[in-house]
Amino acid sequence: QVQLVESGGGLVQAGGSLRLSCAASGRTSTNYFITWFRQASGKEREFAAGINWMTGWSYGRTYYADSVKGRFTISRDNAKNMVYLQMNSLKPEDTAVYYCALDLPPIAIMSRRPDDMDYWGKGTLVTVSS
């Protein structure tokens, strides 16, 4: 089993910044993707950012939804088994519960589908006021 715990959410004004953290523990293998999804009230869960943690030519590669590209940065700390989501220039439409998810795919292809994720955290709420 893998446990994922998010932290760092809160209330911020538009234009501000927050950094979310995801701590991974348990039986983590060395080959997976870590992904941030978000879900606004009344909307479907959507992909925000992901990072490749699978050995191979694309190890460390990052992926972003168009809506957050240029404003959000995903990064990792291998030694601590931590993944971070730095969110800058926040907008009211970024308000959502942010979830960390882990995908154990058979091959190193990034999925943006929530249904493909193998483990989920419980989420952390980000509220951006206008």
Salt bridges, closest charged atoms under 4 A:
GLU46 OE2 - ARG38 NE 2.76
ASP66 OD1 - LYS69 NZ 3.28
ASP94 OD1 - ARG38 NH1 2.84
ASP94 OD2 - ARG71 NH1 2.72
ASP116 OD2 - ARG113 NE 3.14
